[in-house]
Every structure is written in structure tokens, then in C-alpha cells.
Amino acid sequence: MPSPLFSIILPTFCAETVVAQCLESLRRQTCRDYEIVIVDGCSKDKTVEIILNHREAFGKRLIIHSEKDGGVYDAMNKGIGFARGEWLYFLGADDRLHDQNTLRDAAAFIQRHPDSHLVYGDVILQSNSCRYDGVFDLDKLLFQKNICHQAAFYRKTVFDKIGCYNLRYRIWADWDLNIRCFQHPAFVLRHMDIVIAYYNDTSGISMQEDLELRKRLPVFIGRSAKKEGIFSGMKRLFLTRRQAGCPKD
């Protein structure tokens, strides 16, 4: 079986209420040049059973691994190791692709720009139906906000050159990865003016900490981020606010 263009890495854990909708958005794709790599963290509910019920729709393109992991980024790192595709895409079990032509449009963009290492589009936030978030540069990434990883396709060789997700960061490892991509002098990064996914920003890992702090951190850190690293600055500011008894705005 030839290697697919896309490996869609889908970490799951106790996702029985949402995973079927996610898989349905993949089944509807007009582009079939992909595999789905499920990395399940030993779910105790019917997640795996529901996934197995979709095997007929995907055939050999659906690959399932179920074992304990150290969290979502550990599962994503495992998925990188299992993936056979030229391009890797990470989707949450509670997210879904935007429409049936999403992968087709991304593949066409990649074919027009074969020197790319990272291509990214936009997502629709499920909380307010707003589109997030256009073209990025390093300053925007460092001091304003992150690229939603549900909008990004990474050439697999990227991980060979800069490593995988840093497990030191429980909720910000995707931000750290994107910063490393944008700092790499040889990488070609491009924005696609298309919506890739509906992103669930109302629950899940990104909601486990102070969301308002997450939004404002880069502005507060300022120049210290360049000296000591953005995540060291984030940690320092987070601890300072908590020690001072600052409320969650």
C-alpha cells in the first residue's frame, strides 16, 4: 500500500459523545489520499467500539492504537511515529473538518507550493462562529496568539529536524512547536485562505487553565520572552499572578 499524502492523527480518550461526528467529517472527504491514525489512551467508555464501527467506511486507511499515554501531546507524538503520510494533520475528537472538500483544497495548495514545510489555514470557533485567525508572523506568534493546530499541516520531515511536541508543556506544546517552526531559517511557511476545521474552543485541554491569562500573556511578557523564552516568561507571570491572588478575569 503506497504512503498517503495526509496522515490525520486523532488522539482520543473517553470521547464517545463526539468521535462519531469527527469521523463522519473525514468520511465525507472528496480527497481520499489519507490515513487516519487513532491514538487512544485506553478509553473506559465506548470510544474504541464506536471507532471500530467505522472501519468498514475507511478500510485499511483507519489505523487504531490504544495504550496508556501521558496526555494529549504524548499521544500526538506517538501518532507522529505511527504515521506514514508525507503531511501530518492533528485533529481533536471533538473537532471536525469544515466541509467535504477541505482535504482536496489543502492538497491542491500543497501541490502549488511544493517547497512548503508548514501550511495553515483558519478555523471556525464553535463558541461564537468567528473565523480564526489569518496570516501569522513570528511577532504575532510570540506576542499575541497561537496558530490553532487544527488549522495546520506539517510536512513530516519537520519533526525530524526540530523534534516533536515538548511534553514539559501540558497545554502549550503546540504553541512551542509553532514558534520553533517559525524560527527555523530553512522552513517555508504559508497561509491558506481557507477554513480547515470547526474547532471546539468551549472545552478540552485548552480550557483547563485560565483562558483570559492565556490570551493576555504574550502582551504582558514583552521583551523578557526574547531573553528567557516565552514559556519561562509565561510560567513566571502565571505564578506571580496566582501568588498575588489575582482573580480569573
N, C-alpha and C positions, 0 to 999 in steps of 0.2 A: 504494500500500500504506500503510495508516494506521500511525502510530507505535505501537510496542508499549508495554505497561506497563513491562516489565523489559528492560533490556539487560544480558546476562550477559557480562562481559568476562573472557576467558580467555587470559592470556599463556602462551605455550608456548615451550620451547626444548629440543630433544632429549628429548622426553617420550614416546617410542614405547612404553614399557613400561606407562604409566599413563593416557594420554589417552583410550583407548577406554572404560575404566571410568568416567571422569569424564563423557564424553559420554553413556554409557548412562544415568547417573543423571539427565541432563537429558532424554533421550528419553522416559523413563518418566513425566515430569510430567503430572499431570492438567490443570494450568493450561497453556494454550498461548499465552498472551499475552506472548510474549517473543521476543527475538532473541539469538543467540549471536555475539559479536564476538571472533573469534580474532585475537590479535596474536602472530604467530610471529617469533622472532628469527633467521630463516634457519637453521632446524634442518638438521643434516647427516645425520640419521638418517631414519626413515620416519614421523616425526610428521605432516607435512603430508599424506603419502599416506594415512595412517590417518584423518585428519580428512576428507579428500575422500571416502573410502569411506562416510562417514556422511551425505553430502549428501542422499541420497535420503530419509533419515529426517526431515530437518529442512527440506528445500526452501530457499526464499528466506530462511528465518529464520537460516540459517547464513552468516555473512559472514567471509571469510578475508583477512587482510593478512599478508604475510610480507616482512619487511625487517629490516635490522640495527637494533639499538637499544642503548641504554646501560644495559640491565639491566631487571629486572622492573618497577620503578616507572616507568621511561621507557615501557615497553610499556603499562602501565596508563594512563598519561597519554595515550598515543596512542589507546587504546581509548575514553577519555572523548570525544575528538574525533570518533571514528567513530560513537559510539553515538547512536541515535535515540529511545531509550526515555525515559520520564518518570523512572524509577528505575534506578539503576545498582548492579550487584552484581558483586563481583570474586571469582572462583573460581580456585584453583590447579589445574593439570593433574593433580596427584597428590592432589586432594581430590575429594569427591563430595557431592551433596545427600543429606540424611538419608533421605528417603523420597519416594514418588511424589506426596505432597500438600504438599510443602514450599512451592512457589511459590503454590499455592492458598491456604494458610494465611497466608502473608505478604501476599498481595493482599487477603485479607479483613480483616486487621488494618489495612492502609493505608486501605482504604475506610471502616473505622470511625473512623479518626483522620486525616481528610484534611488537617489543618493540620501534619502531621509533616514534618520535614526529614531526620531520620535515625531509622531504626528498626532495632533489632538484637535478635537472639535469642542462643542459645547454640550451642556446637559440642561434638561428642564428640571427645576427643583419641584419635588412633589408637594412641598408645603405651601407654595404660593404660585406655582406655574410660571415662574420667571425663568428666563434664559440666562445661564451662567457659563462662560464669562469672557469670551473673546480672546484677543491676542495677548500673550504674555511675553515679558522680557525678564531678565534676572532681577531688576529692581522691583518690579511688580511682585515677583515670586518671593523675594526676600522680605519686603516691607509692607505688602498689602494682603495677599491671599494666595492660596494654592490652586493648582490645576486639579480639577476633580478627576480621580483616576479612572472613573467610569467614562471619561471622555478621551482617554489616551491609548494609543497603540505604540508599543515599544518593539523595535527590532530586537530579536533575541540576543544578538551579539552585544547589545548594550550592557546586559547583565554580566557577560564575560569580561567586559572592560572596566566596569565601575562597581561590580558586586551587586548583591541582591538587597532586599529590604533590611534595614538595620533594626534588629529586634530590641535594641535599647529603647526605642521609641514606641510606646504602646499604642499611641493614637496618631503619631505624626510621621511615621516611617515613610509614607508615600510622599509627603512634603519634602523630607530629606532626600529621597531618591530623585525627585524632580529638580531640586537645587543642584545635585551632583550632575545631572544631565545638562542643565543649562550652563554649568561652569566648565564642562568638558570642551576644550578648544576645538576638537575634531568633529563634534557631533553637529549634525544638521537637523534643526528643529523647525517644524512648520505647523501653522494653524490651518485647520479646515473649516470653512464657513458652513458647517452643517451641524445639526443636533444629533448626538450619538445615542443618548440614553435618557430615560427618566430616572432621576437619582432620588432615592429615599433619604431626605435630609431631616426627617422627623424622628428617627430612632436609630439604633445601632451604635457602632463603635464611635462614630464621630460625635455622638451626643453624650458620651459618658463623662465628659469633663465640662468645664464652664465654657459654653459656646460663645458668649459675649467676649470673654477673655481671649478665646481663640481668634476672634475677628480682629481684636484691637492690638494683640501682642506685637506684630511687626512695627506698628507705629510707635509704640512705647519703647521698644528696644533700641531703635535708632542705630547710631554708629557702633554701639557695643557688639552688634551682630557680626560686623566685619572683623572685629578683633578676637572675639572668643567663640564665634559660631552661633548661628541663630538659635539652636536648640539649647545651648548653655544659657543664653540670654533669656529664653522663654522660661526655663526652669527657675532661674534666679528671680525673675519678675513674678512668676506664679507663687513661689514660696514667700516672697516679700508681701504680696497682697494678702495671702492667707494668714501670715503672722500678724499683719496689721488689722485683721478682722474685716477686710473689705468685703462688702456684700456681692453676691452674684447679680449684676445689673439686670 
